């Protein structure tokens, strides 16, 4: 029986970052991965595949050039599922190779199989050939991620009905698509397929969606999508999903309305992949969604030598934050105090158009009673935006009137997830509006929007 200082279950963003951090501290580390290749949900069905699919769709459809050449412009006239998969497999192979090399270079041992706890210090790993191996560890990290929620009244055996893990291997490109769930995953895929000229209908039981994003950004987002023909059915749940005689998927809503499409994508929630971990044997419990509760500064579970990180602990369920959670957990496990976490971290929503945000929304600023001013810059106001043919996209900045400090940055449009890091740096360094007004930005760039938005706010502030 092998004995390790640190055993990590799962090789997604939090698992791999924790494993490498522990190895750099000189500890013996084992990573157990249920898939035949390392990478976890992030590499194989989640973050990397969806963003690769997005990039492929935008490139092959000619989306970025339509501002100049019109909506009928195409790079490739007929786009099929095989066109989407070619780039995906190349990207995934590269990601797996990079991870394998990182583990090898840092002396991290890997094992393929499904792990379950025998007690608080031992795991039984069932390998692909059925062999069972017992391994022991002094400390553990549970980083198993999540699985799509699959309600019993939806027939996922039908190839035209998919969950968010299956859509990356879509067998054909439909002419119409129903997306159930307007969370980050559902909205990303809905807009990607819309960019491929698929008729998309989004169904969401709640009256609003993406509530953590500034409402002005969401209003602009919805306006752009409706202009493209995306249909929203908000405020009504799904009563049933069935197949019609002509082969279409028919979704019936609670209010009696129906939505018919060639295919359906179900994205209404995910569950922690914890059901087969044998957590009862090590003294851990999960909530109704299979998620594990942790101490938010150390990521320790109720069992002190067992940690959990990534999507399995719930919000914010971002690859970027999961990596940092894994690193912090490994540092704490071996007595190395990590630096304090920054006050603000960015969110990136890789929809079409993409959205990124950092800091407080306008509503949060109002709720706190802070006197503030906002500034807006539209990408078409920048020379770079005109060169790129951008007709839409905007940046919103929020500043305190009293201290002049930056409170939040909210961006929708091309390059939003890259641009946000300037605002993130200024925000965490407690910078003020003066930084943007007094400093020079490369010309022509979209980053000029920071100066335009800051000047817009400055013009209305009492000086």
C-alpha positions in Angstrom: 0.0 0.0 0.0 1.4 3.4 -1.1 1.6 6.2 1.5 1.7 9.8 0.4 2.0 13.2 2.1 -0.8 14.5 -0.1 -3.4 12.8 -2.2 -5.5 14.8 -4.6 -8.7 13.4 -6.0 -9.3 15.0 -9.4 -6.9 16.8 -11.8 -9.0 19.9 -12.8 -7.8 23.4 -12.1 -7.9 23.2 -8.3 -6.5 19.7 -8.1 -3.5 20.2 -10.4 -2.6 23.6 -8.8 -2.7 22.0 -5.4 -0.6 19.0 -6.4 2.1 21.1 -8.0 2.2 23.5 -5.0 2.6 20.6 -2.6 5.3 19.0 -4.8 7.2 22.3 -4.8 7.2 22.1 -1.0 9.0 18.8 -1.2 6.0 16.6 -0.4 5.1 13.2 -2.0 2.0 13.8 -4.0 -0.5 11.4 -5.8 -3.2 12.7 -8.2 -6.1 10.3 -8.8 -8.1 10.9 -12.0 -11.2 9.0 -13.1 -10.7 9.8 -16.8 -8.0 8.1 -18.9 -6.4 11.5 -19.4 -5.7 14.3 -16.8 -7.4 17.6 -16.9 -10.8 17.1 -15.3 -14.0 18.7 -16.3 -12.2 21.9 -17.2 -10.1 20.4 -20.0 -12.4 17.6 -21.3 -16.0 18.9 -21.1 -16.0 22.4 -19.5 -13.8 25.5 -19.7 -11.4 24.6 -22.5 -13.8 22.9 -24.9 -16.5 25.6 -24.6 -14.0 28.4 -25.2 -12.5 26.5 -28.1 -15.9 25.9 -29.6 -16.6 29.6 -29.2 -13.4 30.6 -31.0 -14.0 28.1 -33.8 -17.5 29.4 -34.3 -16.4 33.0 -34.4 -13.6 32.3 -36.8 -15.4 30.0 -39.3 -18.6 32.1 -39.3 -16.7 35.3 -39.9 -18.5 36.9 -37.0 -15.8 39.4 -36.2 -15.8 40.8 -39.7 -19.5 41.3 -40.1 -19.3 44.9 -38.9 -17.6 45.6 -42.2 -19.0 43.1 -44.6 -22.6 42.6 -43.4 -24.5 39.9 -41.7 -24.3 37.5 -44.7 -20.5 37.4 -44.6 -19.1 33.9 -44.0 -15.6 32.5 -43.9 -17.0 29.0 -44.5 -20.4 28.8 -46.0 -21.4 25.4 -44.6 -20.3 24.7 -41.1 -20.8 21.2 -39.7 -20.1 19.4 -36.4 -16.9 18.0 -37.8 -15.6 21.6 -38.4 -16.2 22.3 -34.7 -14.4 19.1 -33.5 -11.1 19.4 -35.4 -9.8 22.4 -33.5 -11.3 21.1 -30.2 -9.3 17.8 -30.3 -6.1 19.6 -31.2 -6.6 21.9 -28.3 -7.4 19.2 -25.8 -4.5 17.0 -26.8 -2.2 20.0 -26.2 -3.7 20.8 -22.8 -3.3 17.2 -21.7 0.3 17.1 -22.9 1.1 20.3 -20.9 -0.4 18.9 -17.7 1.4 15.5 -18.1 4.6 17.4 -18.5 3.9 19.6 -15.4 3.2 16.6 -13.2 6.3 14.8 -14.5 8.6 17.8 -14.1 7.4 18.3 -10.5 7.5 14.7 -9.5 3.8 14.3 -9.0 2.6 10.7 -9.3 -0.7 10.0 -11.2 -3.1 7.2 -11.1 -6.1 6.4 -13.3 -9.2 5.2 -11.5 -12.2 6.1 -9.3 -11.4 6.7 -5.6 -13.5 6.1 -2.5 -12.7 6.6 1.1 -12.3 3.5 3.2 -11.6 5.6 6.3 -10.2 9.1 7.0 -6.7 8.1 5.8 -7.2 5.4 3.2 -8.6 5.3 -0.3 -9.6 2.3 -2.5 -8.9 3.1 -6.2 -10.8 1.1 -8.8 -8.7 1.2 -12.0 -10.0 0.9 -15.5 -9.4 -2.9 -15.7 -11.2 -3.4 -12.4 -8.2 -3.8 -10.2 -8.6 -2.3 -6.8 -5.6 -0.6 -5.1 -5.5 0.8 -1.6 -3.5 4.0 -1.0 -3.0 6.0 2.2 -2.3 9.7 2.8 -1.7 12.1 5.6 -3.7 14.9 3.9 -6.2 14.9 1.1 -7.8 17.4 -1.3 -11.2 16.6 -2.9 -11.3 18.3 -6.3 -13.8 16.1 -8.2 -15.7 18.9 -9.7 -19.4 18.6 -10.8 -21.7 16.7 -13.1 -24.7 18.1 -15.1 -28.0 17.9 -13.3 -30.2 15.4 -15.1 -33.9 15.4 -14.1 -35.9 12.2 -14.6 -38.5 13.7 -16.9 -35.9 14.5 -19.6 -34.7 11.7 -21.9 -31.0 12.2 -22.3 -30.7 8.9 -24.2 -32.1 10.8 -27.2 -29.2 12.1 -29.2 -31.1 15.4 -29.9 -31.3 16.1 -26.1 -27.9 17.0 -24.6 -26.5 18.2 -21.3 -23.6 20.7 -21.0 -21.0 17.9 -21.0 -22.3 16.3 -24.2 -22.7 19.4 -26.3 -19.0 19.7 -27.0 -19.3 16.5 -29.1 -22.5 17.5 -30.8 -23.3 15.1 -33.7 -24.8 17.7 -36.0 -25.4 21.4 -36.2 -29.1 22.0 -35.8 -31.1 24.8 -37.4 -32.9 25.5 -34.1 -32.0 24.9 -30.5 -33.7 25.2 -27.1 -31.5 26.0 -24.1 -33.0 25.3 -20.7 -31.1 27.4 -18.1 -29.8 30.9 -18.3 -26.8 30.5 -16.1 -23.3 31.1 -17.3 -23.0 27.8 -19.1 -26.4 28.0 -20.8 -25.9 31.6 -21.9 -22.5 30.9 -23.3 -23.7 28.0 -25.4 -26.9 29.8 -26.5 -24.9 32.7 -27.8 -22.2 30.6 -29.5 -24.9 28.7 -31.5 -26.7 31.9 -32.2 -23.4 33.2 -33.8 -23.6 30.1 -36.0 -27.0 31.3 -37.2 -28.9 28.7 -35.2 -32.3 29.9 -34.1 -32.0 29.8 -30.2 -34.7 30.0 -27.5 -33.6 30.4 -23.9 -35.9 29.1 -21.1 -35.3 30.3 -17.6 -37.7 29.7 -14.6 -36.5 32.9 -12.9 -37.5 36.4 -14.0 -33.8 37.5 -14.3 -30.5 35.9 -15.1 -26.8 36.5 -14.3 -27.8 38.5 -11.3 -24.2 39.1 -10.2 -23.5 41.2 -13.3 -24.3 44.9 -13.4 -27.9 45.4 -14.7 -26.9 48.0 -17.3 -24.5 45.4 -18.9 -27.2 42.8 -18.9 -29.7 45.2 -20.5 -27.2 45.8 -23.3 -26.5 42.1 -23.5 -30.2 41.2 -23.9 -30.7 44.0 -26.4 -27.9 42.6 -28.6 -29.2 39.0 -28.4 -32.8 40.0 -29.2 -31.5 42.0 -32.2 -29.9 38.7 -33.4 -33.2 36.8 -33.0 -32.5 35.0 -29.7 -35.9 34.4 -27.9 -36.1 34.6 -24.1 -38.8 32.7 -22.2 -38.3 34.0 -18.7 -40.3 33.4 -15.5 -41.7 30.0 -16.3 -40.4 26.5 -15.5 -40.4 23.4 -17.7 -43.4 21.1 -17.4 -42.2 18.4 -19.9 -39.9 17.6 -22.7 -41.1 15.3 -25.4 -40.4 14.3 -29.0 -43.0 15.1 -31.7 -43.9 12.8 -34.6 -41.8 14.8 -37.0 -38.7 14.4 -34.8 -38.6 17.8 -33.2 -38.1 18.3 -29.4 -41.1 20.0 -27.9 -40.7 21.7 -24.5 -43.9 22.6 -22.6 -43.7 25.4 -20.1 -45.6 25.7 -16.8 -47.7 28.5 -18.3 -48.8 26.3 -21.2 -46.6 27.7 -23.9 -44.5 25.3 -26.0 -41.1 25.7 -27.7 -40.2 23.5 -30.6 -36.7 22.9 -31.9 -34.5 20.4 -33.6 -32.3 19.9 -30.5 -32.4 20.8 -26.8 -29.5 21.6 -24.5 -30.2 21.2 -20.7 -28.1 23.5 -18.6 -30.2 24.0 -15.5 -27.7 23.2 -12.7 -24.8 20.9 -11.8 -24.2 18.5 -9.0 -21.0 17.8 -7.0 -19.5 14.5 -8.3 -19.4 13.2 -4.7 -21.9 10.3 -4.7 -19.4 7.5 -5.1 -16.6 8.9 -2.9 -17.6 7.1 0.3 -17.7 10.3 2.3 -19.6 8.6 5.1 -16.5 6.5 5.8 -14.4 9.6 6.5 -17.0 11.7 8.4 -18.0 14.1 5.7 -21.5 15.2 4.5 -22.7 17.0 1.4 -25.7 19.3 0.7 -28.6 18.6 -1.6 -26.5 19.4 -4.6 -23.6 17.1 -3.6 -21.4 20.0 -2.5 -18.9 20.0 0.4 -18.8 22.7 3.0 -15.4 24.2 3.7 -13.8 26.9 5.8 -13.5 29.7 3.2 -10.0 30.9 4.1 -8.3 27.5 4.3 -10.6 25.2 2.3 -10.6 22.7 5.2 -13.6 20.5 5.5 -15.1 19.3 8.8 -12.3 16.8 8.9 -9.2 19.0 9.4 -6.7 17.0 7.2 -9.2 16.7 4.3 -9.6 19.8 2.1 -12.0 20.5 -0.8 -11.7 23.1 -3.6 -13.1 24.0 -7.0 -16.6 23.5 -8.3 -17.4 20.8 -5.7 -17.6 23.5 -3.0 -19.9 25.8 -5.0 -19.8 29.5 -5.9 -18.0 31.0 -7.8 -17.1 27.9 -9.7 -14.5 29.6 -12.0 -11.4 27.9 -13.2 -9.4 30.9 -12.2 -10.6 31.0 -8.6 -10.4 27.2 -8.4 -6.7 27.3 -9.1 -6.1 29.7 -6.3 -8.3 27.7 -3.9 -6.2 24.6 -4.6 -2.9 26.5 -4.1 -4.2 28.0 -0.8 -5.4 24.6 0.4 -2.0 23.0 -0.3 -0.1 25.8 1.4 -2.3 25.6 4.5 -2.1 21.8 4.6 1.7 22.0 5.1 2.0 25.1 7.3 2.9 27.6 4.6 0.8 30.8 5.1 -0.4 32.0 1.7 -0.7 35.7 1.0 -4.1 37.2 1.8 -6.6 36.8 -1.1 -7.2 40.0 -3.1 -10.4 41.9 -2.3 -11.7 41.6 -5.9 -11.3 39.0 -8.6 -12.7 39.2 -12.1 -15.6 37.2 -13.6 -15.4 36.2 -17.3 -18.5 35.0 -19.2 -17.4 33.8 -22.6 -20.6 34.5 -24.4 -21.0 36.2 -27.7 -20.5 39.1 -26.9 -18.3 38.3 -23.9 -18.8 39.9 -20.5 -16.3 40.6 -17.8 -16.7 42.3 -14.5 -14.7 43.2 -11.4 -15.7 45.0 -8.2 -19.0 46.3 -7.2 -22.1 46.7 -9.4 -24.0 50.0 -9.5 -26.7 48.4 -7.4 -24.2 47.2 -4.7 -22.8 50.7 -4.5 -26.3 52.2 -4.1 -27.2 49.6 -1.4 -24.1 50.6 0.6 -25.0 54.2 0.4 -21.8 55.3 -1.3 -22.0 58.5 -3.3 -20.8 57.7 -6.7 -20.5 58.6 -10.4 -20.3 56.4 -13.5 -18.6 56.7 -16.8 -19.4 55.0 -20.1 -17.2 54.3 -23.1 -18.5 52.6 -26.2 -16.0 50.6 -28.2 -17.1 52.3 -31.5 -15.7 55.6 -29.9 -12.2 54.2 -30.0 -10.1 54.1 -33.1 -9.2 50.5 -32.5 -12.9 49.7 -32.3 -13.5 51.3 -35.7 -10.5 49.5 -37.2 -12.0 46.2 -35.9 -15.5 47.1 -37.2 -17.0 47.0 -33.8 -20.5 48.4 -33.8 -21.3 47.4 -30.2 -19.6 46.9 -26.9 -19.2 49.2 -23.9 -17.2 49.7 -20.7 -18.8 51.1 -17.5 -16.7 52.4 -14.6 -17.9 53.4 -11.2 -16.1 55.8 -8.9 -16.5 57.1 -5.4 -17.2 60.8 -5.4 -15.7 61.2 -1.9 -12.5 59.3 -2.3 -12.3 59.3 -6.2 -11.4 55.6 -5.9 -12.4 53.1 -8.6 -15.3 50.8 -7.3 -16.1 48.6 -10.2 -15.5 47.9 -13.9 -18.0 46.2 -16.1 -17.4 45.4 -19.8 -19.4 43.8 -22.6 -17.9 43.3 -26.0 -14.8 42.0 -27.9 -11.8 41.4 -25.6 -13.8 42.1 -22.4 -12.1 39.2 -20.5 -8.6 40.5 -21.4 -9.4 44.2 -20.8 -10.8 43.7 -17.3 -7.3 43.1 -15.8 -6.4 46.7 -16.0 -9.4 47.6 -13.9 -8.7 44.7 -11.6 -5.1 45.9 -10.9 -6.2 49.5 -10.2 -9.1 48.3 -8.0 -7.0 46.0 -5.8 -4.3 48.7 -5.5 -6.9 51.2 -4.4 -6.4 53.4 -7.4 -8.4 56.5 -8.2 -9.9 58.1 -11.3 -6.7 60.1 -11.6 -4.8 57.1 -12.8 -6.9 56.8 -15.9 -6.9 60.5 -16.7 -3.2 61.1 -16.1 -1.7 58.0 -17.8 -1.2 57.3 -21.4 -2.6 54.2 -23.2 -1.4 52.7 -26.4 -3.0 54.0 -29.4 -5.0 52.6 -31.1 -6.3 50.1 -28.6 -9.5 49.1 -27.0 -7.9 49.9 -23.6 -8.4 53.6 -24.5 -12.0 52.9 -23.4 -10.7 53.2 -19.8 -9.6 56.8 -20.4 -12.8 57.6 -22.3 -15.0 56.2 -19.5 -13.0 57.9 -16.8 -13.2 61.3 -18.5 -17.0 60.7 -18.9 -17.3 60.2 -15.1 -14.8 63.1 -14.4 -16.9 65.5 -16.4 -19.8 65.0 -14.1 -17.9 64.9 -10.8 -17.6 68.0 -8.6 -14.0 69.1 -9.0 
